[in-house]
Amino acid sequence: MLQDVLNELTCGDDARAERSIQRIVEFGEIAIPEILRLTRSESADVRWWAIRVLAASPHARTEDLLPLLGDSAPEVRAAVALALSEHPNEVVVPALIHALADEDSLTASLAGNALVKIGSPSVAGLLEVMKEAQMPVRILALRALAQIRDHRAIPTLMKVMSEESAVLQYWAQEGLERLGLDMVYIKP
């Protein structure tokens, strides 16, 4: 019975909760409304486990995960960003771009990973971020651009090579190498 397995998920014992995930997923689409109900729990731990199930379920919809990216608990936002990388969909690009500036560095980093999984549809937004964002966000955006390997990023990668930040230079060089442009850049 689904309710018995959901009780295992929310029992407070991480090992039991983890074991229940596959059993919940096996219930298929019928379990999704109950899992979504758990994402509205007052307990951040219950919300986290519900998102963990959504990440594992092929029946989870991006539209259900997207609003959860604004959760008050950083661990829940991080779980959502990770779940979105398991269910990549270009409709979440703007929200993930915004999440690159999350106060929680894990959430921000996982949002960058999800943008990489989405790939080319993320590039335009990431290029915009490179023009105006603060340094930590620019680093995550450039890392994503380097991993996506889209030729539209070449001018930005080249421009960043002349900046003072060693981290930005590293990711710019990495991106250029991944694009097959692995030459030595020397300032005149």
Buried (B, 14 or more C-beta within 10 A) or exposed (E): EEEEBBEBBBEEEEEEBEEBBEBBBEBEEEBBEBBBEBBEBEEBBBBBBBBBBBBBBEBBBBEBBBEBBEBEBBBBBBBBBBBBBBBBBBEBBEBBBBBBBBEBEBBBBBBBBBBBBBBEBBBEBBBEBBEEBEEBBBBBBBBBBBBBBBEEBBEBBBEBBEBEBEBBBBBBBBBBBBBEBEEEEEEE
